[in-house]
Amino acid sequence: MTETSVPVESVGLYRSEGKIYPREIRGRFATLRKLAMLVLLSLFYFGPFLTWNGRQAVLFDLPARKFYIFSLTLWPQDFLFLALLLIIAAVCLFYFTALGGRLWCGYACPQTVWTEAFTWIEQRFEGSRNQQMKLDKAPWSFNKLWRKAGKQTAWIVLSLITGFCFVGYFTPVQELAQNIATLNVGGWAFFWIIFYGFATYGNAGFMREQVCKYMCPYARFQSAMFDKDTMIITYDPARGEPRGSRSRKAERGAGGKGDCIDCTLCVQVCPTGIDIREGLQYECIACAACIDACDGVMDKMNYPRGLIRYSTEHAMSGGVTRIWRPRIIFYTLVLAALLGSFAYALINKPPVILDVLRDRNALYRDIGRAGIENTYALRIINKGQQAHSYAISVAGIPGIKLTTPSEISMDAESLYELPAAVTVPHEHASGGQIITFTLRSTDGSNITITEESRFRGPVKR
C-alpha cells in the first residue's frame, strides 16, 4: 500500500495588515468633522501663545509648582481641583458614550484629529484614493520621489511644531522659541519636543487605525457603556437587502433587490477599513463618513437617505428609543453633583494657604522661667493676584505666646517661610494640647485663615 504525500500548508500566526486608503468624502458629517479638527488644532497650536495679565494664559510651570489657566492659578495644595476635573472628564465620557456612542472617537480624540490632518496632507501630495494606490504600486520615479518626500517633509514639520507647542505648555513658549532660535534649548525640552513629535508622526502618519484597533482600550470596554438605546451608526438590512448593482434608471425594488447597490463606497471611505453593513463592530469610531457616502449614492439613485444612519437598536427593531433611562439619570445626577462641588470649591478657594509644620527633632525645650517652648516652621502661600500683609497669632492654651515678625508683607503669588517659637507657662504645658494658628490680613482685605497643630510639654503625674 503506497502512502500519498499531502502537501503541508504553512499558516502564519499573525497576518500583516494592509494599508488602508480612505477615500475623501464630502457631506454634512465630513464638514462637521473638519470643523472640529480646525477648532481643536487651533486651540492646541495657538493656546501657548495666548496671554493673560502680562503672562502666558495657559502654563503648567512644574519647576515653580504653579498651574496657570487664565485667571486661575493652581498650587500643589489645590490637588483637589485636578482630581475633580479628572473624575468629571471620566463621567462625561461615560455619559456621552451612553447617549451618543463614540462621538469622542469620531470628532474629538487626538488620534482622530491628527490623523485627519495627516491624511489631508497626504491627499494634497499623492492625490485621491485611486491615485495613492497607483502611486504605491508604481516603480520609483522623479514624480513618485518628490511626492513621497514632500509628504514626509510636511509630516515631519507638523510633528515638530506639535512637539514644540506641547512643550510650550510646560515651559514659557516665548523663552522656548528664543532658546531654539539661538540653539540654546535645554536637554529635557529638546527630548520632549522630539519625543512628542515622533509620537505624533508615528501615530497619525503610520499606525493610524491600528491605534484605534489594538492600542486604545476604549474600543474594548465601550460595550459596557452601550445599551439598546445608545445612538450608533448602523446599516438598515431590512431596507438594503438583498443588495446588488443596478442601473440608475431601474425602478426601486426591481428584481426584488433592496436599496443597497453594493457600491462599497461605505467601505472605501472608512478610516478603519470595516464594512458597516456587517453590523456594529468595535473598530467603528463613529466618524459617520459612511453615512455621507451612502447618502450621496442614495441621492444619485433618487432613493430616500438613511440606509446608513445614526440610530439605536430599539429604533431599528421598531421600538421607541428611551433617552431618560436609569443609567442616564444616574450619570446626570453624578455629573451635576461633581460640577456643583467643583464650582463650590472653586468659588470658595482660599486666597492664602497656611501650613504649620512642627519640629519633630525635639518634643519640647525648657527655657527656664519663660516656660516650655515648641518650634514650628510656618509656610504661607499667597495665591491671589494682589499683594497682601498679614499678622500671625496663636491661641488654645492660657498664657501662650508666639515669637514671629509682627507683620508679614507678601507679593502676589508668592511663598513665605519663617520659623516660629511658641512658649507656654510651665503650669499650663502638659502632654499634647491642640493650639490654633491664625493668619489675618492687616490691609483691610478681610482674609482670615486658621490651622491647628499640637503643642508638646512634659507629662505631669
N, C-alpha and C positions, 0 to 999 in steps of 0.2 A: 504494500500500500504506500503510495507516494504522497508525501506531505507537500501541500502547496504553500508557498511563502506568501504571506499577506503583508503588503507594504504598511509600514507604521508611519502614521502622520504625526509630525511634531506640532504640538499645540503650546503656545506661549501662555504663561500665567497672566501677563499684562499686555493690553492692547494699546498701542500708541494712538493718541488722539490726533486726528487730522485737524488742520487749520480750518477755522470757521470764517467764512467770508460773508458777513451780514450785509444784506442789500440795503441801500439807502432808501428811505421811505418818507413820504410826506403825508401829513394828516394832523388832526387836532391833537392827538396824544403825542405825536412826534414834536409838534410845536411846543407843547407844554413841557416836554422833557428837555428840549433845547433851552427853553426859557429858564427852567430850574437849573440847568448846567451853568448858564451865563451868570445867573444871580449868585449861586453858591461859589463859583470860581472867583467872581468879582469880590465877594466878601472875604474869601481866603487871601487873594493876592493883594488887595488894597487895604485889608484890615490892619497890618502892621504900620501903615503909613498914616493912619488917622491920628489926629492929635486932640487932646482934651486938657484944657487949662495949662497949656505950655508943656505937656508931656505926652508920651505915646499913649493912645487911648486904651489899647489892649496890650498888656505886657505882663508876662509871668516871670518876675525878677527873682530867680531862685537864689542867687547869692545874697540879696537883701531880704529874702523871705517875704516878699510882698507880691500880691497879685492885683494888678490894676485892670479894672473893667469899667471904663469910662469914669463916672464919678464914684464908683465903688472901689474901695481898697480892702483887700482881704489879707489877714495876717495868719501865721500858723495857728494862733488861738481860735481862728474862725473856721476850723476844720468842719464844724457842724454844717456850714453852708455848702461846702463841697460835697459832703456826704448826702445832704438833702437833694442837691442837684443831680447826683448820680442815681439816686433812688427814683427821683421824678422822671429822669430820662428812661430808666428801665420800665417804669409803669406806663409811660407814654408809648413805648414800643409795644408792650403787650396790648394796650388799649386800642391803638390804631390798627394793629395787626388783626385783632379780633373783629374790628369793624370793617376795614378795607383791605385786608390781606397784606401783601408785601409791597405796600406803597413806598416804604422806606427804600427797599431794594431797587425799585424801578425808577425812582426820581431823585433820591437824596443821598444814597450811600456813596461814600467817596470812591469806592471801586467803580460804581456805575458812572459817576460824574467824570472821573479822569479817563475811563475807558472810552466814554463818548467823545471826549476831547481828542484823545489819541486816534480814534477811528476817523474822526473828521479830518485830521491832518493826513492820515493815510489815504483817504479818498481824494484829497486835493492833489497828492503827488502821484498816486497809482491809478486813479480813476475809479470807475464803478466796480461792482462785484465781478462781473464777467471779465473786465479789463484786468483786474488784480489776479484772477485765476490764470488768465492767459499769460500775463507778465511773469508769474512764478514758474510756469512751465517752459517759458521761452529760454533759449541759451543766453548767456551773458553777452550784452552789447552795451554800447555807449548809452542808449536810451534807458536800458534797464539799470545800468550803473548809476546814472545821475538821479533817477527817480528813487532808487533804494537809498542812495547816500543822502539825498535831500530829506527824505522821510526820517532817516535815523538822526540826522543833524537837528531837525526840528524837534524830534522827541527828546534828544539829549538836552537841548537848550531849555525846553519847557520843564524837564525834570529838574535841572539845576536851579531854575527860577523857583520851582516849587520847594526845593530844599532850602534855598535862601530865605523864602518867605516863612517857612516853618520855623527856622532858627530865629527869624526876626520877631517871633512872638515871645522868645525867651531871652533874647539879647537886644538892646536898643537898636532898631533897624538902621537908623542913620549912622550910628557908630560902626555897625557891622558893615555897611556899604563902604564907608571910608576905609576901614581896615582891609577889605577886599581890594579896593582900588589901589591901595598902597602896598599890597601883598604882605600885610602885617596881621592877617587873620590868625586867631588862636587855634591851637591844635584841636580842641574839643568842638569849637564852632565849625572848623573845616570838616571834621569827621562827620558831624551830624548833617551838614549840607550834602556831603557825598552819600551818606547812608540813606537819608530820606529821598534824595534824588534817584539813587539806584533802586530803591523800593518802588518809587512811582514808575520808573522806566520799566521795571520787570513786571509789576502787577498790571499796569494799564497797557503796556506795549506788547507783552508776550503772553503772560499767563491768562489774562482776561477772564474768560468764562470758567477757567479751571479754578480760579479763586472762589467763585460762587459755588461751583460744584463740589469741590473737595476740601477747601480750606475754611470756608465760612461756616461756623456752627449754626448760624441762624437758619440755614436751609434745612438742617436736620431736625431741629426741635419746633419748627413752625407748625407742624401738625398738632402739637399740643395746644396751640393757641387758636386753631381753626375749629369751626363748627359748621353746621349746615346753613347758618345764616351769615357766614363771613363772605364778603364780596371778593370774588375771584374772577380771573379771566378764564372763560370756558367756551367750548365749542358745542353747538346745539346739534347733536346727532339726529334727533327726530326730524329736524328740518333739512339737514345737509346730506343724510344718507338715503339711498346709496349714491356715492359720489361718482363723477365721471365727466370727461370733457365733452364739449358740445359747441355748436356754432352760436354766435350771438343772436342770430335770427331765430333760433329754435325756441319754441314755446316753453315756458316754465313748466317743469314737471313732465316734459315729453319723454317717452320711453321709460317712465317710472323712476327717473333719476331725481335725486334731491338737489338742493341749491348749490352744493359744493361741486365746482367744476374741476377739482383736483389739479389746480394750477401750481400748487406747492409754494405760492408766494409767502404764505404764513410761516413756512419753514425757512425760506431764504432770508427773511428779514429778522429772524430770531437771533439775538446775540449769543444765546447759549446753544443754538442748533437743535432745538427739540421740535417735535410736531405736536402742537397743541390739540390736534384732533384725536390724539391718543388718550386724552384725559388730563387731569391735574397731575403735574409732576413737580418734584421738589426742585428741579433745575429752573423752573419758570420764575423769573424775577419780576413779573408783573409790569413790564415796561410798556405793554399794550401796542407794540409795533405790529403784531399780528392782527390786531383789530383794525388799525389803519390800512394795512394791506388788503384785508378781506373786504372792508367797506368800499375800498376803491374798485375792487373787482365786482362787487355787487352793484355799484353804480353803473359800471360799464355794461353789465348784463341786464340792467333795469330790474333788479331784484331788491327787495327790502334789505336795509342794512341790519346788522345784528346777528349774522350767522356765528361770528365770534364776538363776544361782548363781555362786559362786566356783568356778573350775575351771581346768584347764590344757588346752592344745591336745592334748597327748598323751592326757589322760583323755577328752576329748571324742571323740577318734578311736578310743577303745577300748584305748589303750595304758596303760602304767604310768608314773605321774609319778615322776621321779627328783629327790629333794631334794639329795643329795650328788653334784653333778656338777662338772666341772673348775672352772668359774668360781666356784661357791660355795666350793669348797675353797680356791681362791686368795684370794678375799675374806676368808675366815675366818682364814687364816694371816696375811695382811697386817694385818687388823684386830687380831688378837691381838698381833702384833709392835708395832704402834703403841700399843696400850693398855698393853702392858708397858713400852715405852720411856717413855711419859708418866708412868706410875706410878713408875718408877725415877727419872726426872729430878725428879719432884715430891718424892719421899721424900728424895732426896739434894740437894735445892736448898740451896745455901749460905746461911746466915743473914746473911752480910755480904758485900759486894762491895768489892773494892779495885781502883780504876782508877789507873794510873800514866801520866801524860801528860808526855812530855819537852818541855822548852822548845826550840822549833825556831828561835827567833830567833838563838841563838848556839850554835855547836857545843860550845864549852867556854870556860873562863876560867882563866887562870894567876893564882893568888893567892899567888905567891912561895913561901916555904918550906913553906906548908901543902900545896902540891901543885896539882893540876888539879881544877877544880870544874865540875860539871854541875848544872843546876837542873831541878826537876820540879814538877808540880802533882799532888798526891795527892787523890783523891776517894774517900771512904769512905761506903758506904751501909749503915746498919744496918736490914735488912729484917725483923728479928724483932719480936715483940710486947713485948720486955723491953729495958730499958736495959743497956748494957754499957760497960766500959772496956777500952781496947786500948793496946798498945805496938807501935811500928814499928821494925824493924831492916832492915839491908841487908847482903848478902854477895855473894861472887863474885870479888872482887879482894883480894889481900893489902893490909892497911892501910886498907881502905875505911872511911869514916866518914859518918854521916848526921846532919844537923842538923835536928831536929824536936822538938816537945814530948815529954818523957819518957813522958807518959801522956795519952790522949785519952778523955774521957768523952762518951758519946753516948746520947741519949734513944731510945726505941723508934721505929722507922720514921722515922729522921732521916738527914740527909745532912750530911757534914762535909767541907769542902775546906780544904787547907792547902798552902803551898809547902814544898818540901824541897830542901835543898842537899846534894849528895854530893861528897865530896873523896877523891881518891886520890893517894898519893905520886907524884912525878914518875917514879920508876924503874919504876912499875907501870902508869902511864897511857899507853897507846899504842893508836892506832887506835880501833876499836869493839869493846867487850867486853860480854858478857852479864852482867848483875847481877840479883839476885833480892831483891825487897822482901817482907818477911814481916810480916803483921799478926797479932798473937797477943793473945788476951784475957788480962786480968790479974785477972779477978774469979772465976776458978775454973770458967768455963763451957766450957773446953777448945775454944775456937774458934781455928783457925789457917788463914789464907789467904795464898797466895803469888802473886806476879805478877812476871813478868820484864820487863826493859827493857834498854836499851843505854846504856853509858857511852862517851862520846866523848873522845878525847885526841889529842895531836899524833902524827902518823905518824913513827915512828922509822926512819931509814935506816942 
